[in-house]
Amino acid sequence: MSVRAFGVGVAVVIAAGSVARADITYQVENLTAGSAHETFNNSQGTETEDCWVANSFQAVAGGTHITQFQFLTGSTAFANTSVTLALYTGSSLTNPAGLTRIVSATTTTSVTAAVNTFVTLNLGTPADVAPGQVFYAALLMRGVLGSQFPYSSDAASTGSPAPLNRSFFDVGATQGAAYDLDVTTRATVLGGSHPVVTFAQSPGNLALRVVATPEPGVLALLGLGGIAVLRRRR
């Protein structure tokens, strides 16, 4: 199994969404930079793989305009590393069958970051989902060496809760094959046995979060409503 432990212990709390300013952050863990966590890639051993990981979420009112991803780097530093952000709609938080990619939101960007730090990445084109919609946020890193561990989960953190089974990993159709963002049928829950790399990642919650706001039109209406109230009071 391609994993590595990192840092000192921290307790974990599951959060469906927290409000900060006008933003809602969707997350399944509460890891902090510098905390103990497991770092991993999707390789069976030493081979180079395209590594896809994802978390599932359900949209809430006030958090339907998805603008950013945040992820905790593992024990591998990033130096102008290409990372692709992808959003999918789905029907189940625990079963990724039938995912549909929101093509307009797919964003490839360059990341430079130290180990064990949070990185915020902007979607080139923010995406809108309806309240109650199940969606998957995914990261794809191509050509990850078997000795590199770019991703993090709370599997090794002190006091971590039982996994939600809403974190997934995947590789190409064969070992070392290029990953197709629109072929997610092999996506496997952390802790499950993958059909290509034939091992189970440690059960845990992936440190990948989504930041969202109300849709711009809703914000504009709220602004107009506030003006109307002030006028009536005058």
C-alpha positions in Angstrom: 0.0 0.0 0.0 1.4 3.4 -1.0 0.9 5.5 2.2 3.0 7.4 4.6 2.2 8.9 8.1 2.9 12.5 8.8 3.0 14.9 11.8 1.4 15.0 15.2 -2.1 14.0 16.4 -5.4 15.9 16.0 -9.0 15.1 16.7 -11.4 15.1 13.7 -15.0 16.4 13.5 -17.2 15.7 10.5 -18.7 18.9 9.1 -21.4 19.0 6.4 -20.9 22.7 5.8 -19.8 25.7 7.8 -20.5 29.3 7.2 -17.6 31.8 7.0 -18.5 35.2 5.7 -20.9 34.5 2.8 -19.1 31.3 2.0 -20.0 27.6 2.8 -17.1 25.1 3.1 -18.0 21.5 2.4 -15.7 19.1 4.1 -15.6 15.6 5.6 -12.7 16.1 8.0 -11.2 19.0 10.0 -7.5 18.4 9.5 -5.2 21.3 10.0 -1.9 22.0 8.4 0.8 20.4 10.5 -1.5 17.8 12.0 -1.0 14.1 11.9 -2.5 12.5 8.9 -1.9 9.8 6.3 -0.4 10.8 3.0 -0.9 8.6 -0.1 -0.9 8.1 -3.8 -2.8 5.6 -5.9 0.1 3.4 -6.9 0.2 -0.3 -6.2 3.9 -0.1 -5.7 6.6 1.8 -7.5 4.8 2.4 -10.8 3.9 5.9 -12.1 0.1 6.5 -12.1 -2.4 9.2 -12.9 -4.0 9.7 -9.5 -7.7 10.7 -9.3 -9.3 11.4 -5.9 -12.7 12.7 -5.0 -15.1 13.6 -2.2 -18.9 13.6 -2.4 -21.1 16.3 -1.0 -24.7 17.4 -1.1 -25.5 21.1 -1.9 -27.3 23.2 0.7 -29.2 26.5 0.1 -26.8 29.4 0.2 -23.9 27.2 -1.1 -24.8 26.3 -4.7 -22.3 28.5 -6.5 -19.1 26.5 -6.4 -16.0 28.6 -6.7 -12.9 27.0 -5.1 -11.3 23.7 -4.0 -9.0 23.4 -1.1 -6.8 20.4 -0.4 -4.1 19.4 2.2 -0.8 18.5 0.5 0.8 15.3 1.6 4.5 14.6 2.1 5.4 15.7 -1.4 6.1 19.3 -2.2 4.6 20.8 -5.3 6.7 22.8 -7.7 4.7 24.1 -10.7 2.8 20.8 -10.5 -0.2 20.5 -12.9 -3.4 19.7 -11.1 -6.8 19.3 -12.6 -10.0 20.2 -10.7 -13.2 18.4 -11.9 -16.8 18.6 -10.7 -19.4 15.9 -11.2 -23.1 15.5 -10.4 -24.2 12.2 -9.0 -27.2 10.5 -7.3 -25.5 8.9 -4.2 -23.0 10.2 -1.6 -21.6 6.7 -1.2 -21.9 5.2 -4.7 -20.1 7.1 -7.5 -21.9 5.1 -10.3 -23.2 7.3 -13.1 -21.2 10.5 -12.4 -21.6 13.2 -15.0 -18.8 15.7 -15.3 -19.6 19.5 -15.4 -17.3 20.1 -18.3 -17.3 23.9 -18.1 -16.0 23.8 -14.5 -13.0 21.6 -15.3 -9.8 23.6 -14.5 -6.2 22.7 -14.9 -3.8 24.9 -12.9 -0.2 24.9 -11.7 0.5 24.4 -8.0 3.6 25.3 -6.0 3.2 24.4 -2.3 5.2 23.0 0.7 4.3 19.7 2.3 1.5 19.5 4.8 -0.1 22.8 3.8 -3.6 23.8 2.6 -3.8 25.0 -1.0 -6.8 27.0 -2.4 -7.5 26.6 -6.1 -10.0 28.6 -8.1 -12.4 27.1 -10.6 -11.8 28.9 -13.9 -15.6 28.8 -14.4 -17.6 28.5 -11.2 -20.4 26.0 -11.3 -24.0 26.2 -10.1 -25.8 23.2 -8.6 -29.3 23.0 -7.1 -29.9 22.7 -3.4 -30.0 19.0 -2.5 -27.9 18.0 -5.5 -25.2 15.4 -4.8 -21.9 16.4 -6.4 -18.4 15.1 -6.4 -15.3 17.3 -6.3 -12.2 15.6 -7.8 -8.5 16.3 -8.2 -6.4 14.6 -10.9 -2.6 14.6 -10.8 -0.9 12.9 -13.8 2.3 11.0 -13.7 2.7 10.6 -9.9 5.7 8.5 -9.0 5.3 5.6 -6.6 7.6 7.4 -4.2 5.5 10.6 -4.1 2.6 11.0 -1.7 0.6 14.1 -2.7 -2.8 13.5 -1.0 -3.9 13.4 2.6 -6.6 11.7 4.6 -7.5 11.6 8.3 -6.8 7.8 8.5 -3.8 8.3 10.8 -5.0 11.2 12.9 -5.6 10.7 16.6 -9.3 10.3 17.5 -10.4 10.3 13.9 -14.1 9.3 13.4 -15.3 6.3 11.4 -14.9 7.0 7.7 -18.0 8.4 6.0 -17.3 6.2 2.9 -17.5 9.4 0.8 -13.9 9.6 -0.3 -12.7 7.8 -3.5 -9.6 7.0 -5.5 -9.0 5.8 -9.1 -6.4 5.2 -11.8 -6.5 4.5 -15.5 -7.9 1.3 -17.2 -4.6 -0.5 -16.7 -1.6 0.2 -14.4 0.2 3.3 -15.7 -2.5 4.2 -18.2 -3.7 7.7 -18.8 -6.8 8.7 -16.8 -10.0 9.7 -18.6 -12.0 12.2 -16.5 -15.2 10.9 -18.0 -14.6 7.2 -17.2 -15.1 7.0 -13.4 -16.6 3.5 -13.3 -13.6 2.2 -11.3 -13.7 4.8 -8.6 -13.2 3.0 -5.3 -14.0 4.1 -1.8 -10.9 4.6 0.5 -10.6 1.2 2.2 -12.0 -0.7 -0.8 -10.1 -2.9 -3.2 -9.5 -1.3 -6.5 -9.8 -3.5 -9.7 -6.6 -2.2 -11.4 -4.2 -1.5 -8.6 -5.6 -4.4 -6.5 -5.2 -3.0 -3.0 -7.2 -1.1 -0.5 -6.2 2.4 0.6 -6.6 2.9 4.4 -10.2 3.8 5.3 -10.4 7.5 5.9 -11.8 10.9 4.9 -9.9 12.7 2.1 -8.7 16.2 2.9 -10.4 17.8 -0.1 -12.9 20.6 0.4 -15.2 22.8 -1.7 -16.0 26.5 -1.1 -19.3 27.8 -2.4 -21.6 30.9 -2.1 -25.2 31.7 -3.0 -25.7 32.0 -6.8 -24.8 35.6 -7.9 -28.4 36.3 -8.8 -29.5 35.4 -5.3 -26.9 37.8 -3.8 -28.1 40.6 -6.1 -31.7 40.0 -5.0 -30.7 40.0 -1.4 -28.9 43.3 -2.0 -32.0 44.8 -3.6 -34.1 43.6 -0.7 -31.9 45.3 1.8 -32.2 48.6 0.0 -36.0 48.2 -0.1 -36.1 47.7 3.7 -34.0 50.8 4.2 -36.3 52.9 2.0 -39.4 51.7 3.8 -37.9 52.6 7.1 -37.1 56.1 5.9 
